[in-house]
């Protein structure tokens, strides 16, 4: 029964991710920078670390399913987010094997996973002809603002998510 909490939180994040940018002040929203919320990736990193530490396939299946949902709801092409989200989570799981599980290392893992996701999206969209952004413009106007915003979000959700996901894994919330 408590395993249903993870998909419910992911569905909530899927819905809120789409309207998150609308909640920003117009001075930030209409500037030359692009802030892309990748909250599902960040929460899935925590899911992989705390809810399923010994089973790496379940978070990747969640990533593929919710990546497909992102493709269906927010993009016009199926499979791009499904592929990139699953690969980015796999990168996070590989890094977790090398690093300790504390907030600073999780922020580093998140930053590298966000980089993998954004580079993967840029590469695919560039190959398909949908993106003409140079690598420098991408780094300055899209990646850095996205990285800062998403790492701030990770700091906010880290401790509550850790408690909830540890409870999903262990059965105890304290």
Secondary structure, 3 states (H helix, E strand, C coil): CCCHHHHHHHHHHHHHHHHCHHHCCHHHHCCCCCCCCCHHHHHHHHHHHHHCCCCHHHHHHHHHHHHHHHHHHHCCCCCHHHHHHHHHHHHHHHHHHHCCCCHHHHHHHHHHHHHHHHHHHHHHHHHCCCCCCCHHHHHHHHHHHHHHHHHHHHHHHHHHHHHHHHHHHHCCCC
